[in-house]
Amino acid sequence: MAKGIKTLWGSLTIFFAGLWLVVRIIFEYFGIISDGNDRTTGIKDLREEYKKANYK
């Protein structure tokens, strides 16, 4: 029983960590949040390229 709970807890932890990563990348892309370290995700470059292309 205890092993099952540990496995479930580990799975939930990984699931929510992945979910948070996706949400954070989306928020960074739209400029809602910034941790001042955009170089690691490349989000700032993507935003600049999008502005240069001037899509409408």
C-alpha positions in Angstrom: 0.0 0.0 0.0 2.8 2.4 0.9 4.6 1.7 -2.3 1.5 2.5 -4.3 1.1 5.8 -2.6 4.7 6.7 -3.2 4.4 5.8 -6.9 1.2 7.9 -7.2 2.8 10.8 -5.4 5.8 10.6 -7.7 3.6 10.5 -10.8 1.6 13.5 -9.7 4.7 15.5 -8.9 6.2 14.9 -12.3 2.8 15.7 -14.0 2.4 19.0 -12.2 6.0 20.0 -12.7 5.6 19.4 -16.5 2.3 21.3 -16.5 3.9 24.3 -14.7 6.8 24.3 -17.2 4.3 24.5 -20.1 2.3 27.2 -18.4 5.4 29.2 -17.6 6.7 29.0 -21.1 3.4 30.3 -22.5 3.3 33.1 -19.9 6.9 34.1 -20.8 6.1 34.1 -24.5 3.3 36.6 -24.0 5.3 38.7 -21.6 3.1 38.1 -18.6 6.0 36.9 -16.5 9.7 37.2 -16.9 12.4 35.7 -14.6 15.0 37.9 -16.2 16.6 34.8 -17.7 14.9 34.6 -21.2 18.1 33.4 -22.8 17.7 29.9 -21.5 14.2 29.4 -23.0 14.8 31.5 -26.1 11.4 33.2 -25.5 12.8 36.7 -25.9 14.3 35.8 -29.3 11.0 34.3 -30.5 9.1 37.4 -29.4 11.5 39.7 -31.3 11.3 37.5 -34.5 7.5 37.6 -34.3 7.6 41.4 -34.0 10.1 41.7 -37.0 7.9 39.6 -39.2 4.9 41.9 -38.4 2.2 39.2 -38.8 -1.4 40.5 -39.0 
